[in-house]
Amino acid sequence: MTRFECDYGEGAAPAVLDLLARTNAEQTPGYGEDAYCAVAADRVRALCAAPQAAVHFFVGATQANLTVIDALLRPWQGVLCAETGHINVHETGAVEATGHKCLPLPAADGKLAAEQVAAAVAAHRASASHEHEAMPAMVYVSQPTECGTLYTKSELADLSAVCRQNGLLLFVDGARLAYALAYGQNDLSLPDLAALCDAFYLGGTKCGALFGEALVLPDPDLCPDFRYALKQHGGMLAKGRLLGLQFLALLGGAGAGPIEQTPYYTMAARANVLADRIAAAFAAKGCAPLYSGCCANQRFFTLPAAWYETLSRDFAMTVMGRGPGTVAVRLCTSWATREDAVDALCAAAAAL
């Protein structure tokens, strides 16, 4: 069985494993207070052109999402998100378990528009019962989205402007950020994210690390006690240096060149090229994308049920839904996807 259902099915990139092995016997302080985490944080700040930013390393994306939301919001406040947003559909109510409500908005392609956010806030404030409802106080988006689409710089700038006009925070989930940064049509950079957002993170788990995410708070004064929240919510790793080391390896090390020259970027760019090949193979069979503008390393198609049954004997895919005689699927490439595996999938699709 060749697996295309997710982008975290393998272990870690060779550069990560090599650095972990070479430093394995070293002794360092725990909980991310070691020199490796400090250097990795400086590297993240440099790439983001945000020298004052706070950088916090998390064990995983769910911990990052719920911790950021709980730490930055008051108990009666909620977070606006796309109805397909990860925090709304794939995290087992983790955000709600902190006491904060997800406030989903319709989004056919997974993206929120600034006008939607403005309208939702205005409707809440105009409601006679607004004090009996969760107060919108944050906007959550992901780059790429759950539908494999990308926000442009203009779209995120519009969202940022609406948030700042209305006193809302803007939080970008970057679990797959490497694939977004490395996609050819992307025009949104790390410095852009640092300028437009109140919080965002560079995903590691899905982008070549064994585990881990690097959260950036461009304004460190937004939550000066954030490490308390990090610990309380289970996001702090005792062997914290393992996170710093992994991001050092992925981002090329201290003093390295631009993001485009790092393994984080080049591995993702390769995965995107392989995803384009898969998309072309299914397009040649007449399979239209499930979402408009889907790109980067996630691709979605609606297949005849018979085609799915044939392909699923040899290739694992994520089933997104079923209709009369059809199956909607997602296929992912990753930093580790082999070209021969893509060749085999494309050949199997052509033979249907």
N, C-alpha and C positions, 0 to 999 in steps of 0.2 A: 504494500500500500504506500503510495506517495501522497504526502499530505500538503494540501493547499488551504486548509480551513483557517489558519491563523498565522501570525508572524512571530510567534514566540515558542515554536515547537522544538527548536534546537537549543543548544547550550549557550555558548558565547563565542564571540569573534576571537580568532587566534591572538590578536594583539592584547586582548583582555586577559586571556588565560596565561599568556606569556608573562605579563607584568604581575599578575597574581602569584604565579609560581616563583618568580624571581624574588619576590618580597615576602614569601610565605612565612619564613622563620623569623622575620623581624618582630620586635616588640614595639608597640605604639600605645598611646593613650586610647581609651575607648570613646564611643558615642560621637564620633565625628570630630573630635578635638585633636586630631593628629595632623602632622605636617602635610600628608598626602591630600587630605580633604581641604586644607587651607590653600594648597597650590591649585587643586582642581577648581575650587571656588573662584580663585583669581583668574583662572583660564576662562571660566564661564563669564565672569564679569567683563573680561577683555573682549570676548567674542560678541557680547551684547552691547558693547560701548556704554556700559553702565557701571562706572567705577565705585559708586556708593551702594550698589545693590546688595541686599542680603541674599545669600545662597544657602539653601538647606537641602540635604540629601535624604531622600525617602527610600524605604524598602520597596514600595510599589505604588502604582497609580491610584488605586482605590483609597489607600491611606492618604495620599497627597490630596485627592479631591475632597474627602470628607474633612480633613484637618484644615485646609485652607478655608473652606466654607464655614466651618464651625468657629474658627479662630477670628475671622474677619467680620462676622455678622453678629448682631444682637439676637437674643433668644426668640424674638417674635418676628424675625425677618426671614424671607425666603429668597430663592434664586431662580431667575428666569432662565429657561433653556429651551432648546428645540425638543419637540415631543420625541424625537429619535435620539436625543442626547444621551451620552453614556451614563451619566448620573441618574437619568430617569428610567432607563430600561435595562441596564446591565450591572447594577451594583447592589442588588438585593435590598434596596431601601436604606443603604448606608448613610446617605445624607439625611433622610427622614429620621433615622435612628439617633442622630445628634440633636433632633428637635427642630430642624429647619426643613421647610417644605420646598420640594421642587415645583416650580410653576411653569409647566410646559406650554409652548406655543407651537402652532402648526408650522411645519417646515418641510415642504415636499422634497427638497434636495438636501435636507440636513442643516441648512444655513438659516440663521436668524437675520432679518433685515432691521436696520436702525428704526425704520418707521413702525415696525411691530413693537419694538421695545418701548418707543415713545408712547404708542397708543395704549399698551398694557399699563404703563405707569400712570398715564392720564386717567384711564378708566378706574384704576384703584383709588386714586386720590379724589375722584369725583363721586365715588360710591358713598351713599349714605351710611353704609355698614362697613366702611373701610377699616375701622378699629376692630372689627370682628374677623378680619381676614389677615393672612400672612402678608406682611409688607414687602413688596419687591425691593431688594437692596443690592442685588448683584446680578450680573449677566454672565452665564457660563457658556462658552463655546469650545469646540475642539478643532484642532488643525493638524491633519485633515479631520473632517467630520465623520460620524458613524456611517454616512452614505458615501464616503470616499471622495467628497468634494472639497475644494479649497476656498478659503476666504482670500480675496484679493486685498492688497494694501488699502485701496479705496474703501472697500466694504468694512474692513476692520476700523479704519479711521472714522467712518461714519458711526459705527457702533460706539467707539470710544467717545466721540463728541456727544452723542445722546446720553451716554452714561454720566459724563462729567457735568452736562447741563442739568441732569436730574439727581445728582448726588448718589449714583450707583457705582459699584465697583465692577471692573471687567476682569474676568478670570479665563485664561486660555489653557485648556487641557492639551498638553503636547506629547501624549503617550507615543504618537507616531510622528512626531515633529520632524525627525530626520528625513522621512520620505516626502514630506511637504516641502521642506527647504530645498531638496535635491530635484524636485520635479521641474521640467524645463519651462513651463509657463508660470511658475510661481514668481511673484514679485514682492513677497513679504519676508523680510529678513529678521534676524535676531535683534539688531538695534531697533527696528520698527516695533517689534513686540515689546521691547523694554520701554519705548517711548509712549506706546498706546495703551498698555495694559497695567493693571494693578498687581497682577500675579500671573505667572505662566511657568511651565516647566519643560525641560528637555527630557523626553522619555528615553530610558535606557533599556527596560525590559524587552520592548518590541523592536529595539534598534541596535542589537548587538551585545548588550550586557547580559550577564547571568540574571540580574535583577537590578532595580533601582531607578530613581528619577531625580533630577536636579531642579528644584524649585527656585525661581527667581522672584524676589520682591523688590522691584526697582526703587521703591521708597522704604527703607528699612524702618522708618518711624511709623509706618502703617500698623505694625504689630511688633513692638520691641520685645515682647515676651513670647515670641513665636516658638522658641525651643520648648517651653513648657507644654504648649499644645501638641508639638511634635511628639514628645514623650508620652503624654496622656493618651494620645490616639493610636499608639502602637506603631508609629512610623519611624521611630529612632532605632537604629541598629547598634547593638552593643559593640560589635566588631566594625565600627563605622568606617574604618580605613578602607574596607573592601569596596565601599561605594566610591570614595574619592579616587582610588586606584583605577576603577573601571572607567570613570569619566575621563581621567587623565589619558588612558589608553585610547578611548574613543575619540577624544578631541585633540590628539596629537602630542600631548605633553605640554609642559610649561614653555612659553615663548615660541610655540609653533606658529605656523602661518594662518591664513584665513580659513574659515570653516570649509570652503570648497576643497581644501587640501587634506582634510582629516578623514580617517576611516569612517567616522560618523556619517559624513556626507557621501563619500565615494561608494561605500557599501549600499547606502540607500539609493543612490543614483542607478546602480546596477540592478537593484531589485525593481525599480520603476521601469527600466528598459525591458526586463523580462515580463513585467505585468502588461506592458504595451503589446508584446508579442502574443500573450494569451488573449488580450482583447481583440487583436486583429484576427486571430484564429476563429474566435466565436462570431465576430462580425461577418467573416466570410461565409459562415453557415446561416446567416440571417438573424442572429440573436442580437437584439437591441439591448443597450445598457438599461439596467433597471432604473438608474437615476441619471438625470441630465448633468453633464459635466464631471462625471466620475473619473478619477485619475489617480496618480501616485501608485501605491502598491496594492490597493484594494479594488477589485472589480466585481460588479454585480450583474447577473443575467437571469432572465427567465427562460428555462429550458423546457422542451416537451418532456413529460414524465419519463417516457421510454428512453430518451437520451440521458437523463439523469441516472436512471437505473443502470444503464450500460457503463457510464463513466465512473459511477460511484463504486464499482467493483474494484477499480484500481487506483482511484484518486479520491481523497477525502476533501469534501467541500462543506462549508457551513450552509445549512438550509435556513433560508430567511422566511419562507412561507410556501404554502401550497395552494394552487387553484385547480379548477377543473382541467385535469390532464396536463398540468404544468407544475414546475418546481422552481422557485426563485432561490438562487444560490449566490454565495460570495466566495471568491477565490482570492487568496493573498499570496504574494511573494514576500520574501524577507531577505535580509542580508546574507543568509546562508543558502538560498534556493539555488539548486544546481541547474545548469543549462540543459543537461540531458533530461532532467525531469520535466522541464518546460517543453523540450522537443517531443517527449513522449505524450504529454497532454495535448499539445497542438495536433500531433498525428492522430491521436484517438478522436479528437473533435472533428478533424477532417474526414475521418472514416465513418462518421455517423450517417 
